[in-house]
Amino acid sequence: MTPEQWNELGIAHAKQSQWGEATQALERALTLRPGYAIAWQNLGRVWQMTNQPAQAELALLRAVLFSGGDPSPVLQLAELYKSGGKTALAVATLRGSLDVRPGPTSGVLDLHRELIALLIESNDLATASIAVAAAIQQHSQAAPLYELRGQIERLSNQDLAAGASYAEALRLDPHLTSALANQAHWLADQGDCERARDSYLRALAGAEDFRMRVARATALPAIPESVAEIDFVRDRLARELAELAATGARVDTLRDAMPNLFYLAYHGRNDRPLHEALGTLGTLRNTPPAGPRRSGKPRIGIVSRFLREHTIGRLNIDWLEHLPKEEFDLHLFAIGPTDDDLARRYRAVSPKWFGLPLQLASIAKTIADQQLDLLLHLDIGMEPSTLSLAFSRLARRQAVTWGHPVTTGLPTIDDFISAETAEPAGAEAHYTERLVRLPTLGVCYERPVITSDRRAAQQAARRELGLPPTGLLLACPQTLFKFHPEFDLVLEEICTRLPAARLLLIEGRYPAWRARLEARWRRVAPATLNAAHFLAPLPRAKYLSLLTASDLVLDPFHFSGGNSSYEVLGVGTPLVTLPGDLLRGRLTLAIYRQMGFERLVATSPSHYVDLVEQLATNPDFRSHCEQEIAQRSPLLFEDQTAVDAWTRYFQEATLNPK
């Protein structure tokens, strides 16, 4: 037999998983022709499939040596290194191959694509951006490169640029399924629901993909047109989730990220049934770790994608810094890029800090390898990666707190950590988890630096931001998807009663959000639209100045402020709130209860409007509320009782594992 025939025989055996026979046939081909690159490559694949990475590496290195410039063994070698956790070596291999293979050939394009994808997975976005620009210079008509550029831009929060990159990829190749899917993900993130669903449908025409079908079903509007649209999309979601469940297919949540239901939380409804329905569409891995608990201090893990400058980062850094380290073996798992001052504070909390790339299986293995007694998610449902991890039991006991204040719907999460001051009676029905009520919200917040003279600080803040030195300034500086259609009616009544007031708002992440909100107000709340004054997103110091400059702040419903409420009251500005029926609408209530001051907690929409009008038109009442807030707000900050509550919970939860 010729070397080619032995090689073909080896391939045939490998297809039948007859690994021994495949190895013998390929080795026979190489005995006859030692420089036979394809046979070395096939032998490397066999050894890789039989979990012999060292032999596979040697075979693939020989394949590269004898390949005569064919990049396929280089790609296979890089994949071997990547699968073995040697990402840096995989990157170096691809870079080295590109250095000796310049030019616009299809093989070189494949090397560029794999290198860029690896850099993205490794969170090295700066290097990935340079690499994709260099690749586009050589392959200016290659649609996949523009798609990769869009991925980098999305991860770098360059949202408009990402949209342009996906559009360019689809101009070059209108049927590129992966670009259609990424464009759909981008549209879904914006809450551009119907356009996202259309893009998903076009992508599905090119490749049937169950995860993409789930993504299409879960696409929701960020700014609903009306309560009727909320009813419509929720009914459609329930129906389509049931249809997907009936297929029996499941998303492998350690391979592909499960789409989340982020915008659902802003509808003001009990979302438990829909989260439970989504939970049936992923691969659950709910087997507890085997063997007895390890001796020594309880091993506690904290995981989030937001251990950095972010609402989640702000809410949790102080209690973690003050947690008694002598009592717990603390592990922090930071997913994705973390490079700012707050991230460095998190890194200093414990020497067992893990910076993890966005590779789900790798993240899960790293966490599971620590043999934790308890894993606390600071948020589940804000983004897909931690939701996907939550489908797996990576510790003996698993919990989530109210960073995203909605149940997970998953049997793998045992406890939902909330607050006695926030939850209504019967709140257990809102959760699939055991509801744990800490005495307060469990936040040990660092107080913003303020001046004792509020009026002087207010005038200084107005000058700093270019706001009018006189006149009534109402602020509702929340992200725009918190503006529920039912809140429009309250805003309209306020702006009608106070026609001289200016309503200060913050531009949304996407320009389309403001356009949709203004279109809604044009129909149902023209006085609100007339009073609205949008400011560009502000750095934190200027955001605090905005809160100081305002005469009063309006808390939206059905999703109140959380982090922002600490900041508003920290600078001494009155804040009017109307608690809802669910935790997410009661966070400001809990904060006021901790202060022992509920004078600005409304009992109905009409009462809310009356309180705002009273604050706006009665200087004595506003001054009284400001004084009460100034005297009582210290109870919110540097709160050691929150640290003590977390300590007791960790002790109880690890002594009594599930």
C-alpha positions in Angstrom: 0.0 0.0 0.0 1.1 3.5 -0.7 1.5 6.2 2.0 -1.7 7.8 0.7 -3.6 4.6 1.1 -2.3 4.1 4.7 -3.3 7.6 5.4 -6.8 7.1 4.1 -7.1 3.9 6.1 -6.1 5.7 9.2 -8.8 8.3 8.5 -11.4 5.6 8.0 -10.5 4.0 11.4 -10.6 7.3 13.1 -14.1 8.0 11.9 -15.1 4.7 13.5 -13.3 5.7 16.8 -10.9 2.8 16.2 -8.0 4.7 17.6 -5.5 1.9 17.9 -6.0 0.8 14.3 -5.9 4.5 13.1 -2.6 5.1 14.9 -1.0 2.0 13.3 -2.1 2.9 9.8 -0.9 6.5 10.1 2.4 5.4 11.6 2.8 3.0 8.7 2.2 5.9 6.3 4.9 7.9 8.1 7.4 5.0 8.0 7.1 5.0 4.3 7.2 8.8 4.0 8.6 10.6 7.1 7.9 14.0 5.7 4.2 13.3 5.0 2.6 16.4 6.6 -1.0 15.4 6.2 -0.4 12.1 7.9 1.4 13.8 10.8 -1.5 16.2 11.1 -4.0 13.3 11.1 -1.9 11.4 13.7 -1.9 14.6 15.8 -5.7 14.6 15.7 -5.9 11.0 16.7 -3.6 11.6 19.7 -5.6 14.7 20.6 -8.8 12.7 20.5 -7.3 10.0 22.8 -6.1 12.6 25.3 -2.4 12.4 24.6 -1.5 16.1 24.2 2.2 15.7 24.4 2.3 13.2 21.5 -0.3 15.3 19.6 1.9 18.4 20.0 5.0 16.6 18.6 3.0 15.3 15.6 1.5 18.7 14.8 4.9 20.4 15.1 6.2 17.9 12.5 3.1 18.6 10.3 3.9 22.3 10.5 7.5 21.7 9.6 6.7 19.6 6.5 3.5 21.5 5.4 5.2 23.8 2.9 3.2 26.8 4.1 -0.2 25.2 4.6 -1.7 26.9 7.6 -4.1 24.1 8.6 -1.6 22.3 10.9 -0.8 25.6 12.6 -4.5 26.2 13.3 -4.8 22.7 14.7 -1.8 23.2 16.9 -3.2 26.5 18.2 -6.5 24.7 18.9 -4.5 22.0 20.9 -2.8 24.7 23.0 -6.0 26.6 23.5 -7.9 23.4 24.7 -5.1 22.7 27.1 -5.3 26.1 28.7 -2.1 27.4 26.9 -3.8 30.4 25.3 -0.6 32.5 25.3 1.2 29.7 23.4 -1.7 29.5 21.0 -1.4 33.2 20.3 2.3 33.0 19.9 2.0 30.1 17.4 -0.5 32.0 15.3 1.6 35.2 15.4 4.7 33.4 14.4 3.0 31.8 11.5 1.6 35.1 10.3 5.1 36.6 10.5 6.3 34.1 7.9 3.2 34.0 5.8 2.3 37.6 4.9 -0.1 38.2 2.1 -3.9 38.1 1.3 -4.3 34.3 0.8 -7.3 32.5 2.2 -5.0 30.5 4.5 -3.5 33.6 6.0 -7.1 35.0 6.5 -7.9 31.9 8.6 -4.8 32.5 10.7 -5.9 36.2 11.3 -9.4 35.1 12.2 -8.3 32.6 14.8 -5.7 34.9 16.3 -8.3 37.7 16.7 -10.9 35.3 18.1 -8.3 34.1 20.7 -7.4 37.6 21.7 -11.1 38.4 22.2 -11.6 35.4 24.4 -8.6 36.4 26.4 -10.0 39.9 27.1 -7.0 41.4 25.3 -9.2 43.8 23.4 -6.5 46.4 22.7 -4.3 43.9 21.0 -7.3 42.3 19.2 -8.2 45.8 17.9 -4.7 46.2 16.5 -4.7 42.7 15.0 -8.1 43.2 13.3 -7.0 46.5 11.8 -3.9 44.9 10.4 -5.9 42.0 9.0 -8.4 44.3 7.3 -5.5 46.1 5.6 -4.6 42.8 3.9 -8.2 41.5 3.4 -10.3 44.6 3.0 -13.2 42.6 1.4 -13.3 39.8 4.0 -16.7 40.1 5.8 -15.8 37.9 8.8 -13.1 40.4 9.8 -15.6 43.3 10.1 -17.8 41.0 12.2 -14.8 40.3 14.5 -14.2 44.1 14.7 -17.8 44.5 15.7 -17.4 42.0 18.5 -14.3 43.9 19.8 -16.2 47.2 19.7 -19.2 45.8 21.5 -17.0 44.5 24.3 -15.2 47.9 24.4 -18.6 49.7 24.8 -18.3 51.3 21.3 -21.8 50.4 20.5 -22.4 52.6 17.5 -19.2 51.6 15.9 -20.1 47.9 16.4 -23.3 48.4 14.6 -21.5 49.9 11.6 -19.0 47.0 11.6 -21.8 44.4 11.5 -23.5 46.4 8.7 -20.3 46.4 6.7 -19.8 42.7 7.2 -23.4 42.1 5.9 -22.8 44.5 3.0 -19.9 42.4 1.9 -21.8 39.1 2.6 -25.5 39.5 3.1 -25.9 35.8 4.0 -23.0 35.6 6.6 -24.9 33.7 9.3 -22.6 34.6 12.2 -22.7 38.3 11.3 -26.5 38.2 11.2 -26.5 36.5 14.6 -24.1 39.1 16.1 -26.1 41.9 14.6 -29.2 40.4 16.2 -27.4 40.1 19.6 -26.4 43.8 19.2 -30.0 44.8 18.4 -31.3 42.7 21.3 -28.9 44.3 23.7 -30.3 47.7 22.7 -33.9 46.4 23.2 -34.6 46.9 19.5 -36.9 43.9 19.8 -38.5 43.5 16.4 -35.4 44.2 14.3 -33.5 41.8 16.5 -36.1 39.1 15.9 -36.0 39.7 12.2 -32.2 39.4 12.1 -32.3 36.2 14.2 -34.8 34.8 11.7 -32.5 35.6 8.8 -29.6 34.0 10.6 -31.7 30.9 11.3 -32.4 30.5 7.6 -28.6 29.8 7.2 -28.1 27.6 10.1 -30.5 26.0 12.6 -29.3 26.8 16.0 -31.3 26.2 19.2 -29.5 28.9 21.2 -30.3 31.4 18.5 -34.0 30.4 18.7 -33.9 31.0 22.4 -32.3 34.4 21.8 -35.0 35.3 19.3 -37.7 34.4 21.8 -36.1 36.4 24.6 -35.6 39.6 22.7 -37.6 42.3 24.5 -38.1 46.0 24.0 -36.0 48.3 26.1 -38.5 51.2 25.9 -42.0 49.7 25.5 -44.5 51.8 23.6 -47.3 51.1 26.1 -48.6 48.7 28.8 -50.4 47.0 26.0 -47.0 46.2 24.3 -45.7 44.9 27.6 -48.7 42.5 27.8 -48.1 41.5 24.2 -44.4 40.7 24.4 -44.9 38.8 27.7 -47.6 36.6 26.3 -45.5 35.9 23.2 -42.5 35.1 25.3 -44.4 32.7 27.5 -45.8 30.9 24.4 -42.4 30.7 22.6 -40.6 29.5 25.6 -43.1 26.7 26.0 -42.8 25.8 22.3 -39.0 25.6 22.7 -39.2 23.5 25.8 -41.5 21.0 23.9 -38.7 20.4 21.3 -36.6 18.7 24.0 -33.5 20.6 22.8 -31.3 22.4 25.4 -28.6 25.1 25.3 -25.3 23.7 26.7 -24.7 26.5 29.1 -21.0 25.8 29.5 -20.4 26.1 25.8 -22.9 28.8 24.7 -24.2 31.7 26.8 -27.8 31.5 27.7 -29.7 34.6 26.6 -31.0 36.5 29.5 -34.3 38.3 30.2 -32.8 41.6 31.4 -35.5 44.0 30.2 -38.3 41.8 31.7 -37.5 43.1 35.2 -38.7 46.6 34.2 -42.3 45.5 33.4 -43.4 45.7 37.0 -44.8 42.1 37.1 -43.9 38.9 38.9 -41.4 37.3 36.5 -40.9 34.0 38.4 -42.9 31.8 35.9 -41.0 33.2 32.9 -37.6 32.7 34.5 -38.6 29.1 35.5 -39.6 28.6 31.8 -36.2 29.9 30.6 -34.5 27.6 33.1 -35.9 24.5 31.4 -34.1 25.4 28.2 -30.5 25.0 29.5 -28.4 22.1 30.5 -28.6 21.9 34.3 -25.6 20.4 36.2 -27.0 20.2 39.7 -24.9 17.5 41.2 -23.3 18.6 44.5 -19.6 18.2 45.0 -18.7 14.7 46.2 -17.1 13.9 49.5 -17.0 15.6 52.9 -16.5 19.3 53.4 -12.8 20.3 53.6 -11.6 21.2 57.0 -10.5 24.7 57.9 -12.2 28.1 57.4 -15.3 28.2 55.3 -14.4 28.7 51.6 -16.5 31.5 50.2 -16.6 32.5 46.6 -17.8 35.8 45.1 -18.5 36.0 41.4 -19.6 38.8 39.1 -18.7 40.4 35.8 -18.9 43.8 37.5 -16.1 43.8 40.1 -15.1 47.2 38.8 -16.6 50.7 38.3 -20.2 49.7 38.0 -23.4 49.8 40.2 -22.7 46.2 41.3 -19.1 47.1 42.1 -20.1 50.2 44.1 -22.8 48.4 46.2 -20.5 45.5 47.3 -17.0 46.7 47.7 -17.2 48.1 51.2 -18.8 45.2 53.0 -16.4 42.8 51.3 -13.4 44.9 52.4 -14.7 44.9 56.0 -15.6 41.2 56.1 -13.6 39.5 58.9 -10.9 37.7 56.8 -9.8 35.6 59.7 -13.1 33.8 59.7 -13.4 33.0 55.9 -11.2 31.8 53.1 -12.4 34.3 50.5 -12.2 33.8 46.7 -13.1 36.5 44.2 -13.9 35.6 40.6 -13.9 38.6 38.2 -15.2 37.8 34.8 -14.1 39.9 31.8 -12.0 43.1 31.8 -11.2 44.7 35.2 -8.9 47.6 35.0 -9.9 50.6 37.0 -9.5 51.9 40.6 -12.5 50.0 41.9 -11.3 46.8 40.3 -8.0 47.3 42.1 -9.8 47.6 45.4 -11.6 44.3 44.7 -8.2 42.7 43.8 -6.9 43.7 47.2 -9.7 42.1 49.1 -8.2 38.7 49.0 -5.0 37.1 47.6 -7.3 34.5 46.0 -8.5 36.7 43.2 -9.1 35.2 39.8 -9.3 37.3 36.7 -11.2 35.1 34.2 -11.7 35.4 30.4 -15.1 34.9 28.9 -14.8 31.2 28.4 -17.7 29.5 30.2 -16.2 26.0 30.6 -12.9 27.4 31.8 -14.6 29.7 34.3 -16.7 26.9 35.7 -13.7 24.6 36.1 -11.7 27.3 37.9 -14.5 27.9 40.3 -15.3 24.2 40.9 -11.6 23.5 41.5 -11.6 25.7 44.6 -14.1 23.3 46.3 -16.1 26.1 47.8 -18.6 25.7 50.6 -20.6 28.6 49.2 -20.6 30.6 46.0 -22.4 34.0 46.1 -23.4 35.6 42.8 -23.7 39.4 43.3 -26.0 39.5 40.3 -27.7 36.9 37.9 -29.6 38.1 34.9 -27.8 41.3 34.1 -25.8 39.6 31.4 -25.5 36.1 29.9 -22.2 34.8 31.3 -23.2 34.6 35.0 -26.7 33.4 34.1 -25.1 30.6 32.1 -22.8 29.7 35.0 -25.8 29.6 37.4 -27.1 26.5 35.5 -24.2 24.6 37.1 -23.7 23.8 40.8 -20.1 24.8 41.3 -20.2 24.9 45.1 -21.9 23.0 47.9 -24.3 25.9 48.4 -25.1 28.7 46.0 -26.7 32.0 46.5 -27.5 35.3 44.7 -28.2 38.7 46.1 -30.2 41.6 44.7 -27.7 43.2 42.2 -30.4 42.2 39.7 -33.4 41.9 42.1 -35.3 39.0 40.4 -35.4 35.3 41.0 -33.2 33.1 38.8 -35.8 30.4 38.4 -33.0 27.8 38.7 -32.8 24.8 41.1 -29.0 25.3 41.3 -29.3 28.5 43.3 -30.3 27.8 46.9 -30.7 31.2 48.5 -31.8 34.7 47.4 -30.3 37.3 49.8 -32.7 40.2 50.3 -33.8 42.5 53.2 -36.5 42.5 55.8 -36.9 46.2 55.2 -37.6 45.7 51.5 -39.7 42.5 51.1 -43.5 42.6 51.3 -45.5 40.0 53.1 -45.7 36.7 51.1 -42.6 37.6 49.0 -41.5 33.9 49.1 -43.9 33.3 46.2 -41.7 35.6 44.0 -38.7 33.3 44.3 -37.6 29.7 43.4 -34.8 30.2 46.0 -35.1 30.2 49.7 -35.7 33.8 50.6 -33.1 35.1 53.2 -34.0 38.4 54.7 -31.0 40.3 56.1 -32.0 43.1 58.6 -31.2 45.7 55.9 -30.1 45.7 52.3 -26.6 44.5 53.4 -24.8 47.5 51.9 -21.9 49.2 53.7 -21.8 52.2 51.5 -19.0 54.8 51.5 -20.6 58.2 51.9 -20.1 60.7 49.1 -18.1 63.7 50.2 -20.5 66.6 50.8 -20.4 70.1 52.3 -22.4 71.1 55.3 -23.9 74.1 53.5 -26.3 72.5 51.1 -27.4 75.8 49.5 -23.9 76.9 48.7 -23.1 73.4 47.4 -26.2 73.5 45.2 -25.3 76.8 43.6 -21.7 75.6 43.0 -23.0 72.4 41.4 -25.3 74.4 39.1 -22.4 76.6 38.0 -20.2 73.6 37.4 -22.9 71.9 35.2 -24.0 75.0 33.4 -27.5 74.8 34.9 -29.7 77.8 35.7 -28.8 79.4 39.0 -32.5 79.8 39.9 -35.6 77.9 39.0 -37.0 74.5 40.0 -34.8 71.6 39.0 -36.4 68.1 39.2 -34.1 65.2 38.5 -34.8 61.7 37.5 -31.2 60.6 36.4 -32.0 56.9 35.9 -31.3 54.8 32.9 -34.1 55.3 30.4 -35.5 51.7 30.4 -36.6 52.4 34.0 -39.3 54.8 32.7 -42.4 52.5 32.8 -45.4 53.7 30.8 -47.4 54.0 34.0 -44.7 56.4 35.4 -45.4 58.6 32.3 -48.8 59.6 33.8 -47.3 60.7 37.1 -44.6 62.7 35.3 -47.2 64.3 33.1 -49.2 65.4 36.2 -46.1 66.7 37.9 -45.0 68.7 34.9 -48.5 70.1 34.3 -48.8 71.3 37.9 -45.2 72.7 37.9 -45.0 74.2 34.4 -41.8 76.2 35.2 -39.9 73.2 36.4 -37.1 71.6 34.4 -36.9 67.8 34.4 -33.2 66.7 34.3 -32.5 63.3 32.6 -29.5 61.4 31.5 -29.0 60.3 27.8 -29.3 56.6 27.3 -26.5 54.3 26.1 -28.2 54.2 22.7 -29.6 57.2 21.0 -32.7 55.1 20.0 -33.7 54.9 23.6 -34.3 58.6 23.9 -36.0 58.8 20.5 -38.5 56.0 21.6 -39.1 57.6 25.0 -39.8 61.0 23.5 -42.1 59.4 20.9 -44.1 57.9 23.7 -44.2 61.1 25.6 -45.2 63.0 22.5 -48.4 60.8 22.5 -49.2 60.6 26.1 -47.1 63.1 28.1 -46.5 66.3 26.1 -45.9 68.4 29.2 -43.1 66.0 30.3 -41.5 66.2 26.9 -41.6 70.0 27.1 -39.9 70.0 30.5 -37.3 67.3 29.7 -33.7 68.4 29.6 -31.3 65.6 28.7 -27.7 65.7 29.9 -24.8 63.6 28.4 -23.7 60.7 30.6 -21.6 62.1 33.5 -18.5 60.8 35.3 -19.4 59.9 38.9 -18.1 63.2 40.4 -20.3 65.3 38.1 -23.2 62.9 38.6 -23.0 63.6 42.3 -22.9 67.3 41.4 -26.1 66.9 39.4 -27.8 65.3 42.4 -26.6 68.2 44.6 -27.8 70.8 42.0 -31.3 69.4 41.9 -34.1 70.6 44.3 -35.5 67.1 44.5 -35.2 63.7 42.8 -38.0 61.5 41.4 -37.6 57.8 42.1 -39.2 55.8 39.2 -41.5 52.9 39.6 -41.9 49.9 39.2 -38.0 49.7 39.5 -36.7 52.1 42.1 -33.2 53.4 42.5 -30.7 51.4 44.5 -27.1 52.6 44.3 -28.4 55.9 43.0 -30.7 56.3 46.1 -27.7 56.0 48.4 -26.0 58.7 46.4 -29.0 61.0 46.3 -29.6 60.8 50.1 -25.8 60.9 50.6 -25.6 64.4 49.1 -28.8 65.5 51.0 -31.3 65.9 48.2 -35.0 64.9 48.9 -36.1 61.8 47.0 -39.7 60.9 46.5 -40.5 57.2 46.0 -43.6 55.0 45.5 -42.9 51.4 46.6 -44.1 48.6 44.3 -45.2 45.1 45.1 -41.8 43.5 44.3 -38.3 43.9 45.7 -37.1 45.8 42.7 -39.6 48.6 43.4 -38.9 48.7 47.1 -35.1 49.4 47.4 -35.5 53.1 48.2 -38.2 52.2 50.7 -35.7 49.9 52.5 -33.1 52.7 52.5 -35.6 55.2 54.0 -36.7 52.6 56.6 -33.0 52.2 57.6 -32.9 55.9 58.1 -36.1 55.9 60.1 -37.6 58.5 57.8 -40.6 57.7 55.6 -42.1 61.1 55.0 -41.3 61.0 51.3 -42.6 57.5 50.7 -45.8 57.8 48.7 -48.8 55.5 49.2 -50.3 56.0 45.7 -49.5 57.7 42.4 -51.6 60.7 43.4 -49.8 60.9 46.7 -46.5 60.8 44.9 -47.5 63.8 42.8 -48.7 65.7 45.9 -45.4 65.1 47.7 -43.4 66.4 44.7 -45.7 69.5 44.5 -45.3 70.1 48.2 -41.5 69.9 48.1 -41.5 72.2 45.0 -43.8 74.9 46.3 -43.3 74.8 50.1 -39.8 75.9 51.1 -40.4 75.1 54.7 -41.4 71.5 54.0 -38.4 71.0 51.7 -36.1 72.5 54.3 -37.5 70.2 56.9 -37.0 67.2 54.7 -33.4 68.2 53.9 -32.6 68.6 57.6 -34.1 65.2 58.4 -32.2 63.6 55.6 -28.9 65.3 56.7 -29.4 64.2 60.3 -30.5 60.6 59.6 -28.6 59.7 56.5 -25.4 58.8 58.4 -27.3 55.6 59.4 -26.9 54.4 55.8 -23.2 54.7 55.4 -20.2 52.7 56.7 -22.8 50.4 58.2 -21.1 47.7 60.3 -24.4 46.0 60.9 -24.4 45.0 57.2 -21.0 43.4 57.5 -22.2 41.6 60.6 -25.3 40.3 58.8 -23.2 39.0 55.9 -20.9 37.3 58.4 -23.8 35.6 60.2 -25.2 34.4 56.8 -21.9 32.9 55.7 -21.5 31.2 59.0 -25.0 29.7 59.0 -25.0 28.8 55.3 -21.6 26.9 55.5 -22.5 25.1 58.7 -25.7 23.9 57.1 -24.9 23.1 53.5 -27.7 22.2 51.2 
